[in-house]
Amino acid sequence: MVKAYVHARLGREDAALLAELKRATGESESQLVRRGLRLVRERVTRRSALDLAGKSAGKFKGGPKDLSTNRRHLDGFGR
């Protein structure tokens, strides 16, 4: 494992937030930084609708095959 060191200058607000997170989670600064990096990666990485649906994709096998294209299925919708 390659070790990389990060030096960051934190303002008062960010330093207070880091201290609060350390108390609340019991994690070290390094653990919190690693977790933060992964969270940012999740936010910026484009994921497909199938990825977002996860295990629920394909779960519902019953129902009409033309639900998204047949307007008859909308009769009475919203009343």
Protein Blocks (a to p, Z undefined) as FASTA:
>chain_A
ZZddddddddfklmmmmmmmmmmnopafklmmmmmmmmmmmmmpccdfklmnmmmnoklm
gdcfklmmmmklmgoihZZ
